């Protein structure tokens, strides 16, 4: 065991060379084959440790101590970082990094090294009254916040006496954090302009050590400010106002795609403004992340200190007290991890102690139940239940008084609601045969009633609400529970009618009935439209909900909540009918009118997120779909926690999105959660929802490489959906299609083809030939016919699928790319290499992976291109593609049977 060298001791730094690799410790830069390689800091730090001890075994314990000292880690973090390092070094040099099982790692020589600098002793050898290195006009006064990453000093200009802050890093190992902070500051300025709620970065030196950022002085940090007694002098409203200023700054950063990821009192500076109020500023984005790294290229900003993978990998850097639990567990930082830190800071400001961790019983220090609710929603340990955005937290706090008034109003209405529900219960008791049949309609009615209970308390709206309640009661008792019959009715049934028959009869009685009361008609048609949507009859649902939007546009102001809810309802149906252009237009218009309310805790926020998520999911734009459904889940748990059916729908859609994003284990866990029983019982969610959970579980097992285990779940899912919805319902068709694919994976391709023909026939009956769902199943049918060797038939189906999906989904759709990939595969089998290459040219590996719920899309695309190019005689290009395919598809768990033909083709056999 070697003795670790103290970080503050004097230590030479080297430039290492071996093979085509060069690593410079001063700049902490890796060059392979003459090109700079973008790589995260941890693999580079591992390389530095191994190169310092070439030929020696460096134990796992030593690597954890030197590279992850004092930070929480997750399982497999060390082997994952080693794997990234080997990949960056390339096949020829990766073999130098040798694994010694249960012991550690060794870097084999020979390695050339040349001294290139030194690590300054005693950190940076800085002291008060010393001039700033490379800035002789500035003089250091005192050190502010020493840390493992850098030294922060306050300096004063010798002539003007202006104060500045210099943040130093003595070596390249910590240089990346300074570069990242500078890069993110440029993104903030480009997107937001110069703002007084961010500490301004004036200049930087990244050329020679000591490296530094030169920053505007923004005042004391919150800790020092509070210690001076300023926090104690503020009352609760003033503390809330101060927090909201901080939150608005974070929300603005999020708005241009920047996560802070280390929010804490030390990173909030505060000074007194000219009006005497306190002005906070955010500082230290050195741990920050970009939600969309490609934004740098769009803005023309150099990617200093950042790599593509850094923006998405799990990262537990930051201050442990303020780290959200999912970060400690190794998940990627998100907007919600910043929400968690802000929630903790809010609690600390309100209780007046910026050092106190939140612990059981924390509510006693607040006293206000509504404030407690805001803090609890922001600091929930499960990000699925946490507030989705900082804007939502701001909205929650800004609406405190309105929420108090609404709570009082709700108590006044509670008795009337109880009485109405009791009357309905008596009706159901007199007609027990209707109990099961009305589940879907009650779901629609519940949501409609909720939105009216939450309506503005203006007198006119109250009158509408009272009238709607009366008509709803009559609609349930006469038109629905009475089977559409009055004493003079001629309607008769020789059996207990189905729900569909009851709803159809009730709908027919609405025409012309509410000419003088259009808002009442809109409320009842909203209930009907939602019921038809639940039943899967999207065409009829569209008619009802389109009529709702027409009535609302005539009677309500453009930004009226009820009008916007109607628009969002219609969007969720339009996307099911592949009417994406109209859906997108209505969705964008509604979002613009809703403003911040679309992310707020309430019915409007919930429906806005569900509509946005549905639009993206149906287009297989999975990342934004997952974000929207995750936000909807958090809002649903806050405003409609007892709506178990809606909760299940959201959870299963999140599971499906995660499956398609390459997270089958997460999808499996969600499906098993729904199938575990209470609260997700058949009585609460319906048999069809349980069938959807079984379908998700079967598909997850498929992607986990266990298709045989998934078949029984898919068989039961088909049976559940057929019993609940019928053979031609979308859920039944989807389950049957998934079942056929699993048969293909276990080798029964003939059965898969037989099933897929039936699936396509049902789809045509259900939607017609031009609908997106039908076209997807035609794509699947083409694949099935290809598997059994009917190439001409397969080519005809796939060509038609491509042509149709371009019309319904548009160029750039993942579904179009999936169809083109399958079409090119058949063209290759038919020997039509030129046609195959033309079809493949616009295909994107990322979109291909989204469509197939298969993360290996890039490898499969490279493999197909390689085979096509070799078939065209372009062997060098083809071999390069095949080499890339083998690199992407190989590794642990690879399908050797799939890779063998590629290796043989590469070898020229």
Secondary structure, DSSP 4 states (H G I P E B T S, - for coil): -PPPPPTTS-EEEEEEEETTEEEETTTTEEEETTEEPP--HHHHHHHHHHHHTTTSEEEHHHHHHHHSTTS---TTHHHHHHHHHHHHH-HHHHTTEEEETTTEEEE-S--EEEEEEEEPSSTT---TTPEETTEEEEEEEEE----SS-EEEEEEETTT--EEEEEEESSHHHHHHHHHHHHHHHHHHHHH-S-TTBPPEEEEE-SSSSEEEEEE---EEHHHHHHTTTTTTS-HHHHHHHHHHHHHHHHHHHHTTEE----SGGGEEEEE-TTS-EEEEE---TT-EES-THHHHHHT---TT--TGGGTSB---S-GGG--HHHHTTPBP-HHHHHHHHHHHHHHHHHT-TTPPP-TTGGGGT--HHHHHHHHHHS-SSTTTS-S-HHHHHHHHHTHHHHHHHHHHHHHHHHHHHHHHHHHHHHHHHTGGGTTTTHHHHHHHHHHHHHHHTS---HHHHHHHHHHHHHHHHIIIIIITTTT--TT-----SSPPPHHHHHHHHHHTTTTTTTT-HHHHHHHHHHHHHHHHHTT-HHHHHHHHHHHHHHHHHHS-TT-HHHHHHHHHHHHHHGGGT-HHHHHHHHHHHHHHHGGGGGSSSHHHHHHHHHHHHHHHHTT-HHHHHHHHHHHHHHHHHH-TT-HHHHHHHHHHHHHHHHHTT-HHHHHHHHHHHHT-TTS-HHHH-HHHHHHHHHHHHHHHHHTT-HHHHHHHHHHHHHHHHHHH-TTSHHHHHHHHHHHHHHHHTT-HHHHHHHHHHHHHHHHHHH-TTSHHHHHHHHHHHHHHHHTT-HHHHHHHHHHHHHHHHHHH-TT-HHHHHHHHHHHHHHHHTT-HHHHHHHHTT--HHHHHHHHT-TTHHHHHHHHHHHHHHHTT-HHHHHHHHHHHHHHH-STT--HHHHHHHHHHHTT-
